[in-house]
């Protein structure tokens, strides 16, 4: 799938020659980066998407419960425009995510540290009960059913973009408007 995203990104670059931007955003969501990063060639593909994707309106959203240097190597981290650290197990993990210690001292719910172009700052994040998340996911699935495909099937990017847009709307609502994904 990452190869198909890269192909799509390169196609967008060809289309954008002479055009300011594309009108549709694509979000590549990696739920557990630690599981994916160990596979051969995945890191190089993610770095390429991170490095070149923003100009083609292709964005990486990655999550991990293992913020180690193996999971979050510097070559990948330098391509993220922002990172969010919830409570970590140690100051080492906090430094790996946001560059400073502090996330290890956060309460279990309600706060996080955000690193972006403005630096590191503590932010409030709402807690969403598991039942509410399940309800949102089911609503999204019923609105945008996705079928399993094999790697040779063409990707229907309008469907992918539609699901990503729905995810962004839910994320924005869940986080009280904190995320503004357009």
Order of alpha helices (4+ residues) and beta strands (2+ residues): alpha-beta-alpha-alpha-beta-alpha-beta-alpha-beta-beta-alpha-alpha
